């Protein structure tokens, strides 16, 4: 484990981030072990030397403290170990509602004209674009906090940003932690950094220099930034359910017990006696020197794996200072344990290949299902090399179920915005319609994660812990507890073999029931503009009635409540709504529970936030015959709604038209014929 710039994301090597945590699941229970140590390490799995079939782990750590957390988990519920890990590293930060929309980026937009054209083309194609990004192309000579006066002049860039904002869209810029070494050149960022003395230092006290995008660069001392901005008093993790003390690590605050004098003289910082399996070579290859020193005396040898997270934490603090009270969206490649309490993650510079498409699922499940970083996604259609129309179409469909949905690629690749090919454009439209209708379910799932660490994305064994057939599955996943996603994963294929556990499911678009028998099922004729999605029986989903072009418009759409009963005829669900942008909800919150049993649906909770929309309808799935009557009453027993309903014998769906304001509790009763 040693953070590095892992172009292509090669398997079996160290990548951008480090999370020394593992979960082990078996039919008798689930547990986890977390080593809170930021030094480089090899972790070796030994499953060949034992005579009894047991497996051992061997930790080879280059320094630091062996601070292990043993997470007891649960015999019956794998979610419990995720919640326990969240108690140690912190629950995920809540993100803005708008961040669940589509993001578009590219390294290779050569001017503001390119950026403006992409925004226009998405609009003309009818594909919802929520957030436009620009990679480092906008900089003057690749210098951060500048704009190129010829190709990205400030006045033109302001016009673009103003246009986006007036159309309820957003704009994000990429930046780096390396600052051009430019003494005497009038470069404000370098001059201010030098005046504040915020550079990593070499042993002789001079600023460390490295070759990065602008040429020779000084590098921010991430610890210095944390020490000199109002971030040292970060919130501790939520109250524990067990007695271990809060972890003591630089991520969670500054420690006054560590000084340069206490470190002593160390001769092994560049070439330690034990060489970990760093794919880049020696520890300082293509990164900061491991003997570089931070403001509090700590050296990169010990803190290298924290650097990306600490820079992201400092960035978030700066954004909070500029926009007090508003949630941030900071996306990074380099993460350490606990990063999700502050930032999101993209999986790095992948290739436009079917293999990378498939691997993105496991990458997401690791980040969101284990590491408590749920705002995660892969570069849709691939970053490097050339995609194809069909790969990009399939990836658009899969990307619709990434929490962080962004199309991004390199300057050496062909353009791959979703509107470039008809099949990809249609795929994007289709999946974004599904995503936007589900967005409040996504948002509610994220809110629950922020409260207790419930994983946003789940491998199937989280939901079906006793079903051993689910254990090796890494090409299907659950978004929250209720949505099963089973993408087509083979090139040019229009069929996919999926596993359906012994449970009741409902096809998302048709709402038809499907009985899982604990066996594989082959789905055929899956067009390139489709993706198999099922509602898990026992769920109640609050859906928006239609997709829209922006999330702002979406929040003005009515809801429809979809009840998908289990085989026993029961179902439950939640809805959480707030203003979508604030850290503290001064306008109140709406937090509802839905319960369905014996033909009766109850909607209860607090309606503190004014939704300003109606419940257009309620759909109850898996009903074998048309009911005789449907009644809807409020808490006082007064009839509400128009009481009309229809029954589709083919899909077994009862649809009740309501059209009532979504501002109070109510009950709905089916009367059997």
Buried (B, 14 or more C-beta within 10 A) or exposed (E): BBBBEBEBBEEEBBBBBBBBBBBEBEEEBBBBBBBBBBBBBBBEEEEEEEEEEEEEEEBEBBBBEEEEBEBEBBEEBBBBBBBBBBBBBBBBBBBBBBBBBBBBBBBBBEBBEBBBEBBEBBBEBEBBBBBBBBBBBBBBEBBBBBBBEEBBBEEBBEEBBEBBEEEBBBBBBBEBBBBBBBEEEEBEBBBEBBEEEBBBBBEEEEBBBBEBBBBEBBBBBBBBBBBBBEBEEBEEBBEEEEEEEEBEBBBBBBEEEBEEEEBEEEEEBEEBEEBBBBEBEEBBEEBBBBBBBBBBEBBBBBBBBBBBBBBBBBBBBBBBEEEEEEBBBBBBBBBBBBBBBBBBBBBBBBBBBBEBBBBBBBBBBBBBBBBBBBBBBBBBBBBBBBBBBBBBBBBBBBBBBBBBBBBBBBEEBEBBBBBBBEBBBBBBBBBBBBBBBBBBBBBBBBBBBBBBBBBBBBBBBBBBBEBEBBBEBBBBBBBBBBBBBBBBBBEEBEEBBBBBBEBBBBBBEEBBBBEBEEEEBEBEEBBBBBBBBBBBBBBBBBBBBBBBBBBBBBBEBBBBBBBBBBBEBBBBBBBBBBBBBBEEEEEBBBBBBBBBEEBEBBBBBEBEBBBEBBBBBBBBBBBEEBBEEBBBBBEEEEEBBEEEBEBBEEBBBBBBBBEBBBBEBBBBBBEEE
